[in-house]
Amino acid sequence: MTDLASKTCFPCKGGIPPLVGKELEEYSRHTPDWRVVNGHHITREFKFPDFRAALDFANKVGALAEEQGHHPDIFLTWGQATVTLWTHKIDGLTESDFIMAAKIDRMAA
């Protein structure tokens, strides 16, 4: 599998099955800080020293989401931002979710 962060998210038009089994496990290995929840979505919590830093991060994730056309849920609170990804069109996970996760990881590093 090539470096996920260097790929571009692509819009899902539906009609494809969500990732499961070994394929899902393989993508998960490339984004080890993200937790797969019920095989349906991935989530990661990011910690910051204060609200401003968490807000700045959330805004950067938002700009990246607009650029990639793949929009996560972002829960923002003092010193923390939790990002959750899944592909709504198929109500499950696709490669684009893991691409976006890898891009967020790279941005956060």
N, C-alpha and C positions, 0 to 999 in steps of 0.2 A: 504494500500500500504506500503510495507516495505521501509526502508531507501534506497533511490535511489543511494546514494553515495557508498553504500556497494555492489551494484550489479556490474556486468561486462557487458560492451557493447557487443553486438553480431552482426555479419555481416548480413546485409539484402541482401537476394538473389532476392528480388523483389516479385511480385505476391501478395503483401499484401496492403491493403488500408492504406493511411496515417491516423493518429489520427485526429478525428473531434469531435465536439459536447462535450458532457459531459465527455467523456474519455480524450479529449484534455484539458478541464478545470481542471479535476482532477490532471493531471500531472503538469499543470501550477501552481496549488496551492502549489505544493511541491518545486517549484523553483520560488518563488515570485519576485526575483530581475531580472528575465529574462522576456523580452517582447516578446509575440507572435505577429508576423507580418503576417497579411493576412492569418493566419492559415497555413502558409507555412514554416516558420523558426522562431527560437528564437534568440534573441540577447541581449547582456549585455555589457555595457561600464564599464571598470575598470579604476580608476584614480590613479596616482602615483606622487610622488614628483619630478621626473625627468625622463629623457629618459632611463637611465641605469636601473632603477627599472621596468619601463614598458617593456624593452627588456628582463630582467631576467624573468619576469612573462610570456611573450610570449614564451620564451624558455622552461619554465616549462610546459606550456600548450602543447607545441609541443611534449615534451617527454611523457606526459600523453597520448596524442593522439596516438602516436606510440605504447605505451603499450596497449591501448584499441582497436587499429585498427579502430578508429573513429575520423576523422580529420575535425576540424572546419576551417572556414575562420578566420584569425586573422588580423585585421587592427591595425598597430602599428604607433604611432606618439608620439611626445614629451609629456611625462606624462600621456599617455593614451593608452589602448589597448581595442579594441572592438572585441568581439568574437561572431561569428554567426554560428549556427548549424542547419543542416537539413540533411535528408537522401537522398542523390543524386539519389540512385537507384529507389526510388519511388517518387522523387520530392515533398517530404513533410516530416512530422514529425513522428518519431517512438519513442518507449520507450528509445532506445539507445541515442537519442538526449538529453532527460531529464536526463538520467543516467550521461552522459558526463557533462552536465550543473551542476548537483549536485556535481560531483567530482571536477570540476573547482571551484565551490563555497567553497567547503571544503578546497581546496588547497590555496585559496586566503584569507581565514579567519586568 
